């Protein structure tokens, strides 16, 4: 995963599980309720034990199967088993976009990108005007991540553009798309995405004076005459550190300036530290849920 997702994902899942109860076939409402209560108290081990016991007896409720898969993948790291559970959930309800989204995310965690694309492309061909735009936008976001890791940036851009079309304010899609446009030197497109992410209308109006100033600076930095050094400084000041590092690398190809070398080294150190912290926080919160403050008595 590319961010600390554990508690946020669990909280989001708890928020959205209740609407799902009425959205799918009401197969086993008492079991759904019991699982929901256990998860609301963060009694994940008890929820897992109940699901394991029920699975032995025969588990067919698609919502419960998805809940079980979520726990196995996100909390316990049993991704392959989670995919097996999701296959059963999709057999029971093949049109559930929530199931499809979780399949895409588990494949991303496992690194099985070819399988994910082979599964997602035909699934997304069934999208119609009555579909859930937010969920489908999230699926396109994950599909874009798969394409990028596979070394297919243009396909990633197309998927992410569809994601932000369906949900213009999906921060993860916007941020990934912005970086890909900078990598492809499509600076006007990158600026468009940054402006959208920050709620800046075409005329340049923004909620905060600081954003108005930043918007003017960004507009001035994407003209053909501007240099990578100018864009590097802009992206650094905007907190877009991956883009800044990329532009410093481009600038240093023609001008080996010691100040830029120092700036690039500082950015690389920060990005390496950030990635380590993401990993450590993932492990920390997982441990807290299972063995620490949130562990069951």
C-alpha positions in Angstrom: 0.0 0.0 0.0 1.2 3.5 -0.7 -0.3 5.2 2.4 -1.3 4.5 6.0 -4.7 2.9 5.4 -5.4 0.5 8.2 -7.6 2.3 10.6 -9.1 4.6 8.0 -10.0 1.7 5.8 -11.6 -0.1 8.7 -13.5 3.0 9.7 -14.7 3.5 6.1 -15.7 -0.1 5.8 -17.8 0.2 9.0 -19.5 3.3 7.7 -20.4 1.8 4.4 -21.3 -1.8 5.5 -24.7 -0.7 6.7 -25.9 0.8 3.3 -24.6 -2.5 1.8 -27.0 -4.4 3.9 -30.0 -3.1 2.1 -28.3 -3.0 -1.3 -27.7 -6.8 -1.7 -29.8 -9.9 -1.1 -30.8 -10.1 2.6 -29.3 -13.6 3.1 -28.2 -13.6 6.7 -29.0 -10.4 8.5 -28.4 -11.7 12.0 -24.9 -12.8 11.1 -24.3 -9.5 9.4 -25.4 -7.6 12.5 -23.3 -9.7 14.8 -20.2 -9.1 12.7 -20.9 -5.4 12.4 -21.2 -5.1 16.2 -17.9 -6.9 16.7 -16.1 -4.7 14.2 -17.6 -1.6 15.6 -15.9 -2.5 18.9 -12.7 -3.4 17.0 -13.0 -7.0 18.2 -11.4 -8.2 15.0 -10.2 -11.6 16.3 -13.7 -12.5 17.5 -15.2 -11.4 14.2 -12.7 -13.6 12.4 -13.3 -16.6 14.6 -17.1 -16.2 14.1 -16.6 -16.0 10.3 -14.3 -19.1 10.4 -16.8 -21.1 12.3 -19.7 -20.0 10.0 -17.6 -20.7 6.9 -17.2 -24.4 8.1 -21.0 -24.6 8.2 -21.3 -23.0 4.8 -21.1 -19.3 4.1 -22.9 -17.8 1.1 -24.0 -14.3 2.1 -22.1 -12.0 -0.3 -21.8 -9.1 2.1 -20.4 -11.3 4.9 -18.0 -12.9 2.4 -16.7 -9.5 1.4 -16.4 -8.5 5.1 -14.4 -11.7 5.7 -12.2 -11.0 2.7 -11.6 -7.4 3.9 -10.4 -8.7 7.3 -8.2 -11.4 5.9 -6.5 -9.0 3.5 -6.3 -5.7 5.3 -5.8 -6.9 8.9 -4.2 -10.4 8.6 -2.4 -10.2 5.3 -4.0 -13.4 3.9 -4.5 -11.9 0.4 -4.8 -15.2 -1.5 -7.5 -16.5 0.9 -9.3 -13.1 0.6 -9.4 -13.5 -3.2 -11.0 -16.9 -2.8 -13.7 -15.4 -0.6 -14.3 -12.6 -3.0 -14.7 -15.1 -5.8 -17.5 -16.7 -3.8 -19.0 -13.3 -3.1 -19.0 -12.5 -6.8 -20.6 -15.8 -7.6 -23.4 -14.9 -5.3 -23.6 -11.3 -6.6 -21.6 -10.8 -9.8 -22.8 -7.2 -10.3 -21.5 -5.7 -7.0 -19.0 -2.9 -7.6 -18.0 -3.1 -4.0 -16.8 -6.7 -4.5 -15.0 -5.7 -7.7 -13.3 -2.8 -5.9 -12.0 -5.0 -3.1 -10.7 -7.6 -5.6 -8.8 -4.8 -7.4 -7.3 -3.6 -4.1 -6.3 -7.1 -2.9 -4.6 -7.7 -6.3 -2.7 -4.4 -5.8 -1.5 -5.6 -2.4 -0.4 -9.0 -3.8 1.2 -7.5 -6.9 -0.8 -9.6 -9.3 -1.3 -6.8 -11.8 -1.9 -8.8 -14.9 -4.6 -10.8 -13.2 -6.2 -7.5 -11.9 -6.3 -5.9 -15.4 -7.7 -9.1 -17.0 -10.4 -9.1 -14.3 -11.2 -5.3 -14.3 -11.3 -4.4 -17.9 -14.3 -6.7 -18.8 -16.0 -5.8 -15.5 -15.8 -2.1 -16.2 -17.2 -2.6 -19.7 -20.5 -3.2 -18.0 -20.7 0.3 -16.5 -23.9 2.1 -17.2 -25.5 5.4 -16.2 -27.1 3.9 -13.1 -23.9 2.6 -11.6 -22.3 4.0 -8.4 -20.0 6.7 -9.7 -17.9 7.0 -6.5 -17.2 3.2 -6.3 -16.5 2.9 -10.0 -14.2 6.0 -9.8 -12.3 4.2 -7.0 -12.0 1.1 -9.2 -10.5 3.2 -12.0 -8.1 4.7 -9.5 -6.9 1.2 -8.5 -6.8 0.2 -12.2 -4.6 3.2 -12.9 -2.2 2.2 -10.1 -2.0 -1.3 -11.6 -1.2 0.1 -15.1 1.5 2.4 -13.7 3.2 -0.4 -11.9 3.1 -2.4 -15.1 5.0 0.4 -16.9 1.9 1.6 -18.9 1.7 5.3 -18.0 -0.6 6.2 -20.9 -3.1 3.6 -19.8 -2.7 4.7 -16.2 -3.5 8.3 -17.2 -6.6 7.2 -19.1 -7.9 5.2 -16.2 -7.2 8.0 -13.7 -8.8 10.6 -15.9 -12.0 8.4 -15.8 -11.6 8.2 -12.1 -11.5 12.0 -11.6 -14.3 12.4 -14.2 -16.5 10.3 -12.0 -15.3 11.8 -8.7 -13.4 15.1 -9.4 -12.2 15.4 -5.8 -10.6 12.0 -5.2 -7.3 13.2 -3.8 -5.4 10.0 -4.5 -6.4 9.9 -8.1 -5.6 13.6 -8.6 -2.2 13.3 -7.0 -1.2 10.3 -8.9 -2.5 11.8 -12.2 -0.7 15.1 -11.6 2.6 13.2 -11.1 2.1 11.1 -14.2 1.5 14.3 -16.3 4.6 15.9 -15.0 6.6 12.7 -15.8 5.2 12.9 -19.3 6.0 16.7 -19.5 2.3 17.5 -20.0 2.4 20.5 -17.7 -0.8 22.1 -18.7 -2.7 18.9 -17.9 -0.8 18.7 -14.6 -1.9 22.3 -13.8 -5.5 21.5 -14.7 -5.5 18.6 -12.3 -3.8 20.6 -9.5 -6.4 23.4 -9.9 -9.2 20.8 -9.7 -7.8 19.2 -6.6 -7.6 22.7 -4.9 -11.1 23.8 -5.9 -9.9 26.6 -8.1 -12.3 27.6 -10.9 -11.1 28.4 -14.4 -11.0 32.1 -13.7 -8.5 31.5 -10.9 -10.7 32.2 -7.9 -9.9 30.2 -4.8 -11.2 29.9 -1.3 -7.9 31.1 0.3 -5.7 34.0 -0.7 -2.7 31.6 -0.5 -4.2 29.4 -3.1 -4.8 32.4 -5.4 -1.1 33.2 -5.1 0.0 29.6 -5.7 -2.4 29.4 -8.7 -0.8 32.5 -10.3 2.7 31.1 -9.7 1.7 27.7 -11.3 0.2 29.5 -14.3 3.5 31.3 -14.8 5.6 28.2 -14.5 3.9 26.1 -17.2 4.7 28.2 -20.2 7.0 26.7 -22.8 9.7 29.2 -22.0 10.0 28.1 -18.3 12.8 25.8 -17.3 12.8 22.7 -15.1 14.6 24.6 -12.4 11.6 27.1 -12.2 9.1 24.2 -12.1 11.2 22.3 -9.5 11.1 25.4 -7.2 7.3 25.7 -7.8 6.6 22.0 -7.0 8.8 22.1 -3.9 6.9 25.2 -2.6 3.6 23.4 -3.3 4.6 20.4 -1.4 4.7 18.2 -4.5 8.0 16.7 -3.7 8.1 13.8 -6.2 7.5 16.2 -9.0 10.1 18.6 -7.6 12.7 15.9 -7.5 11.9 14.9 -11.1 12.3 18.5 -12.3 15.6 19.0 -10.4 16.9 15.9 -12.1 15.9 17.3 -15.5 17.5 20.7 -14.6 20.8 19.1 -13.6 21.1 17.4 -17.0 22.1 20.8 -18.5 23.2 22.8 -15.4 25.1 21.1 -12.6 24.3 23.7 -10.0 25.4 22.9 -6.5 22.3 24.4 -4.9 20.1 22.3 -7.0 22.2 19.2 -6.2 21.6 20.0 -2.5 17.9 20.5 -3.0 17.6 17.2 -4.9 19.5 15.3 -2.2 17.3 16.8 0.5 14.1 15.8 -1.4 15.4 12.2 -2.0 16.2 11.9 1.7 12.7 13.1 2.6 11.0 10.8 0.2 12.9 7.8 1.4 12.0 8.7 5.0 8.4 9.2 4.0 8.2 5.7 2.4 9.8 4.1 5.5 7.3 5.9 7.8 4.4 4.7 5.7 5.6 1.1 6.1 6.3 1.5 9.8 2.9 3.1 10.5 1.1 0.3 8.6 2.8 -2.3 10.7 2.3 -0.2 13.9 -1.5 0.2 13.5 -2.0 -3.4 12.5 -0.1 -4.4 15.6 -2.1 -2.0 17.7 -5.4 -3.5 16.5 -4.3 -7.1 17.0 -2.1 -6.8 20.1 -2.0 -3.3 21.5 -4.6 -0.8 22.7 -7.3 -2.2 20.5 -6.6 -5.9 21.3 -9.4 -7.8 22.9 -9.3 -8.5 26.6 
